[in-house]
Amino acid sequence: MATESSEEQFKQGLHFLKEGILEKATRAFEKAYKEDKENAKYMSYYGMCAALRWGEIGLGIELCTKAVKKDFSKTEYYINLAKVYLKIDNKKGAVAVLKKGLMIDPENSIICNELVKLGAVEKPIIPFAKRSNPINKFLGMLFRKTIPGIIGRIRRQKEAVKDKD
């Protein structure tokens, strides 16, 4: 059960993480986790930081996966697990985890941005409309299916003209 002390340690860890002081963040999350080993958020953040700072990849994957299973509705846990996968250059694993997180919260901008950075999801055609907007979905499918075909046809025509010359 979370105590005031463990919650305070967790808040300190978040502060250090935000400031980019990963060593202190990891220590704070570790203390919170050791006080309450069943708390999913302590698991997730301690696992992620232990993997990123100390290279404890096995521990990171184990704790972050356990946190996702314990409370699958928190998209931040999917993001933390994806960071651990990216630490070991497992882009495929990170993309799979982020896509699962996107199923929980389709409008999560952090997950969408990460997927775009990884090349797994295109930016919405109409940026001010939500990704789930039917017009955005339709235009996205239309453009992804027709434009590559048109561009390919133009390239083939240019190559044919070069071959004739």
One Martini backbone bead per residue (centre of mass of N, CA, C, O) as a GRO file, in nm:
protein
  165
    1MET     BB    1   0.097   0.036   0.021
    2ALA     BB    2   0.070   0.362  -0.004
    3THR     BB    3   0.263   0.610   0.120
    4GLU     BB    4   0.377   0.913   0.187
    5SER     BB    5   0.671   0.840   0.133
    6SER     BB    6   0.635   0.701  -0.146
    7GLU     BB    7   0.494   0.942  -0.282
    8GLU     BB    8   0.724   1.142  -0.239
    9GLN     BB    9   0.936   0.986  -0.394
   10PHE     BB   10   0.787   0.988  -0.661
   11LYS     BB   11   0.774   1.296  -0.698
   12GLN     BB   12   1.076   1.333  -0.700
   13GLY     BB   13   1.128   1.156  -0.945
   14LEU     BB   14   0.968   1.331  -1.144
   15HIS     BB   15   1.137   1.582  -1.108
   16PHE     BB   16   1.411   1.461  -1.194
   17LEU     BB   17   1.318   1.365  -1.470
   18LYS     BB   18   1.241   1.646  -1.580
   19GLU     BB   19   1.549   1.753  -1.523
   20GLY     BB   20   1.752   1.499  -1.604
   21ILE     BB   21   1.802   1.328  -1.322
   22LEU     BB   22   1.835   0.998  -1.335
   23GLU     BB   23   1.969   0.897  -1.078
   24LYS     BB   24   1.770   1.029  -0.871
   25ALA     BB   25   1.515   0.912  -0.991
   26THR     BB   26   1.584   0.615  -0.953
   27ARG     BB   27   1.614   0.624  -0.644
   28ALA     BB   28   1.328   0.724  -0.580
   29PHE     BB   29   1.173   0.494  -0.722
   30GLU     BB   30   1.300   0.266  -0.559
   31LYS     BB   31   1.190   0.348  -0.284
   32ALA     BB   32   0.893   0.335  -0.357
   33TYR     BB   33   0.891   0.039  -0.452
   34LYS     BB   34   1.001  -0.092  -0.183
   35GLU     BB   35   0.740   0.003  -0.020
   36ASP     BB   36   0.554  -0.066  -0.302
   37LYS     BB   37   0.535  -0.351  -0.508
   38GLU     BB   38   0.214  -0.308  -0.621
   39ASN     BB   39   0.271  -0.046  -0.767
   40ALA     BB   40   0.253   0.041  -1.093
   41LYS     BB   41   0.400   0.319  -1.108
   42TYR     BB   42   0.656   0.231  -0.964
   43MET     BB   43   0.733   0.007  -1.154
   44SER     BB   44   0.751   0.163  -1.420
   45TYR     BB   45   0.959   0.386  -1.338
   46TYR     BB   46   1.178   0.207  -1.223
   47GLY     BB   47   1.220   0.027  -1.468
   48MET     BB   48   1.294   0.246  -1.669
   49CYS     BB   49   1.533   0.378  -1.511
   50ALA     BB   50   1.704   0.124  -1.471
   51ALA     BB   51   1.749   0.085  -1.775
   52LEU     BB   52   1.858   0.370  -1.859
   53ARG     BB   53   2.083   0.408  -1.630
   54TRP     BB   54   2.187   0.088  -1.553
   55GLY     BB   55   2.097  -0.146  -1.768
   56GLU     BB   56   1.826  -0.294  -1.652
   57ILE     BB   57   1.646  -0.454  -1.872
   58GLY     BB   58   1.504  -0.691  -1.739
   59LEU     BB   59   1.374  -0.526  -1.513
   60GLY     BB   60   1.229  -0.323  -1.692
   61ILE     BB   61   1.050  -0.520  -1.849
   62GLU     BB   62   0.918  -0.657  -1.610
   63LEU     BB   63   0.792  -0.405  -1.466
   64CYS     BB   64   0.647  -0.272  -1.707
   65THR     BB   65   0.472  -0.517  -1.781
   66LYS     BB   66   0.335  -0.548  -1.507
   67ALA     BB   67   0.203  -0.268  -1.510
   68VAL     BB   68   0.031  -0.306  -1.764
   69LYS     BB   69  -0.127  -0.554  -1.653
   70LYS     BB   70  -0.237  -0.415  -1.394
   71ASP     BB   71  -0.271  -0.120  -1.573
   72PHE     BB   72  -0.391  -0.078  -1.896
   73SER     BB   73  -0.503   0.240  -1.885
   74LYS     BB   74  -0.199   0.345  -1.876
   75THR     BB   75  -0.008   0.502  -2.111
   76GLU     BB   76   0.263   0.557  -1.959
   77TYR     BB   77   0.348   0.254  -1.945
   78TYR     BB   78   0.391   0.216  -2.248
   79ILE     BB   79   0.607   0.431  -2.278
   80ASN     BB   80   0.812   0.310  -2.081
   81LEU     BB   81   0.845   0.040  -2.230
   82ALA     BB   82   0.940   0.162  -2.498
   83LYS     BB   83   1.202   0.286  -2.385
   84VAL     BB   84   1.332   0.017  -2.322
   85TYR     BB   85   1.333  -0.094  -2.609
   86LEU     BB   86   1.502   0.144  -2.729
   87LYS     BB   87   1.760   0.093  -2.563
   88ILE     BB   88   1.783  -0.198  -2.741
   89ASP     BB   89   1.680  -0.148  -3.039
   90ASN     BB   90   1.351  -0.225  -3.023
   91LYS     BB   91   1.137  -0.105  -3.238
   92LYS     BB   92   0.915  -0.318  -3.270
   93GLY     BB   93   0.837  -0.330  -2.968
   94ALA     BB   94   0.771  -0.031  -2.933
   95VAL     BB   95   0.548  -0.010  -3.145
   96ALA     BB   96   0.359  -0.224  -3.027
   97VAL     BB   97   0.316  -0.083  -2.754
   98LEU     BB   98   0.214   0.192  -2.862
   99LYS     BB   99  -0.034   0.074  -3.013
  100LYS     BB  100  -0.171  -0.026  -2.757
  101GLY     BB  101  -0.191   0.256  -2.627
  102LEU     BB  102  -0.363   0.378  -2.863
  103MET     BB  103  -0.615   0.200  -2.803
  104ILE     BB  104  -0.675   0.342  -2.532
  105ASP     BB  105  -0.553   0.637  -2.661
  106PRO     BB  106  -0.599   0.786  -2.966
  107GLU     BB  107  -0.514   1.103  -2.856
  108ASN     BB  108  -0.221   1.056  -2.780
  109SER     BB  109   0.042   1.264  -2.841
  110ILE     BB  110   0.291   1.107  -2.750
  111ILE     BB  111   0.243   0.848  -2.907
  112CYS     BB  112   0.210   0.971  -3.186
  113ASN     BB  113   0.491   1.105  -3.197
  114GLU     BB  114   0.656   0.846  -3.160
  115LEU     BB  115   0.545   0.699  -3.410
  116VAL     BB  116   0.641   0.908  -3.612
  117LYS     BB  117   0.945   0.895  -3.541
  118LEU     BB  118   0.944   0.573  -3.609
  119GLY     BB  119   0.749   0.539  -3.875
  120ALA     BB  120   0.445   0.409  -3.802
  121VAL     BB  121   0.299   0.697  -3.830
  122GLU     BB  122   0.112   0.923  -3.969
  123LYS     BB  123   0.019   1.218  -4.011
  124PRO     BB  124  -0.236   1.399  -4.023
  125ILE     BB  125  -0.381   1.562  -4.278
  126ILE     BB  126  -0.554   1.715  -4.057
  127PRO     BB  127  -0.411   1.861  -3.786
  128PHE     BB  128  -0.675   1.992  -3.629
  129ALA     BB  129  -0.777   1.712  -3.647
  130LYS     BB  130  -0.854   1.427  -3.546
  131ARG     BB  131  -0.751   1.111  -3.609
  132SER     BB  132  -1.063   0.993  -3.578
  133ASN     BB  133  -1.157   1.145  -3.804
  134PRO     BB  134  -1.320   1.051  -4.086
  135ILE     BB  135  -1.175   1.240  -4.284
  136ASN     BB  136  -0.887   1.168  -4.205
  137LYS     BB  137  -0.910   0.870  -4.265
  138PHE     BB  138  -0.989   0.887  -4.562
  139LEU     BB  139  -0.752   1.063  -4.666
  140GLY     BB  140  -0.529   0.876  -4.571
  141MET     BB  141  -0.608   0.630  -4.741
  142LEU     BB  142  -0.612   0.766  -5.014
  143PHE     BB  143  -0.318   0.874  -5.019
  144ARG     BB  144  -0.167   0.602  -4.955
  145LYS     BB  145  -0.285   0.461  -5.222
  146THR     BB  146  -0.240   0.680  -5.464
  147ILE     BB  147   0.034   0.832  -5.454
  148PRO     BB  148   0.236   0.597  -5.488
  149GLY     BB  149   0.124   0.521  -5.769
  150ILE     BB  150   0.181   0.790  -5.910
  151ILE     BB  151   0.482   0.813  -5.850
  152GLY     BB  152   0.559   0.545  -5.984
  153ARG     BB  153   0.459   0.619  -6.266
  154ILE     BB  154   0.643   0.865  -6.309
  155ARG     BB  155   0.913   0.717  -6.276
  156ARG     BB  156   0.871   0.518  -6.509
  157GLN     BB  157   0.846   0.735  -6.730
  158LYS     BB  158   1.126   0.863  -6.689
  159GLU     BB  159   1.287   0.602  -6.739
  160ALA     BB  160   1.182   0.555  -7.027
  161VAL     BB  161   1.295   0.819  -7.145
  162LYS     BB  162   1.595   0.763  -7.075
  163ASP     BB  163   1.619   0.496  -7.238
  164LYS     BB  164   1.563   0.631  -7.523
  165ASP     BB  165   1.820   0.835  -7.506
   0.00000   0.00000   0.00000
